[in-house]
Amino acid sequence: MIIEMRTYKTKPGCRSQFLEIFRRKSIPAHAEIGMKILGPFLSIEETDTFFFMRGFPDLASREPMKAKFYGGELWKDELENVLMPMLDKYEVVADGLIRW
């Protein structure tokens, strides 16, 4: 399994709303494509930050699965316009993908 480490910082006061949508819509959509989400884990030091890991079966499946999610109707028609404005910044550790 290939794991991405992801850190998201929402705009002040948006973390709960972001996570409610993330849990209800984004995580199930990832699962339908075959990606696994571990988390989210809330930062205890920064009230607007959370972490999660996104898993792919192997390196070859990573880009096609991401393209399917981000090119899909749910992301394009609904989630992108709702979730992205709530984010202050996000980071993805892709150079250090973990083989599990």
N, C-alpha and C positions, 0 to 999 in steps of 0.2 A: 504494500500500500504506500502511496505517496501522500504526504501530509503538508499542507500549507499552514503556516502560523499567521493568524490575522489579528490585528489590533485596530479597533474602531473607537474614535472619540466623537461623541455627538455634540451638537451645540448645547449650551446650558439648558438643562431641564428636559431634554428630548430623549434621554436614554430609555426610560420606561416605555414610552410610546413606540420608539424604534424597535425595541426588543419584543413587544407584543406582536407587531406585524411580522418581524423576523421569525418568531416562533410559529406563528399561525400560518404564514404563507410561504416564506422563503425556505425554511427547513424542509417542509414536505415536498416542495418543488425540486429541491436538490436531491432528495431521496428518490423521487420518481426517475431521475436521470441516472442514478447510481452513485451519486456523491454522498459521503457521510459527513455529518456535522457533529463535532464533539464540543459541547458548550451550549450556550455562551457562559463565560465565567466573568463575573463582575469584579472590577477593580475595587479594592477596599481603600485605596489611597486617592483615587480620582473618581468622583461621583458620576462623571460623564463618559467613562471609559469601560470597555469590555473587550474580552478576548474570545476567540474560538479557533478551532482547527477544522479545516476542510480536507477530507480524504478522497483520494481517487484510487481505483484498483491498481493502476500502474502509470508510468510516465507517459506512455503513448496515448492513454485515454484522457489525460488532463486537459489539453487544449480543446479537443472536440466536445468534451462535456461542458467546459466553461462556455464555449461558443453556443451550445444548445441552450444553456440557461440564459445567458445574456442576450441571445438573439430571439428568445421565445416571447410569446405574447404576454405572459405574466410580468416579466421584467420590463419589456418595452412599453406596454400599455398601462401598467399599474404601479409596480414597485419602484422603478427608477425615478419617477416623478414625485413619489411620496418619500422614499427613504433617502435619496441623495441630498435633498435640501436640509435634512436633519443632521447630516454629518459635517463635522468640522474638519476631520482628516481621518485617513485610514492608512495602515501599513500592512504589507504582505511580505513575509519572508519567503521568497521564491528561490533565491540563490542557494538556500540551505534546505532544500526539500529532503524530507526524511523518508527513508525506505523502511517500512515496517512490515 
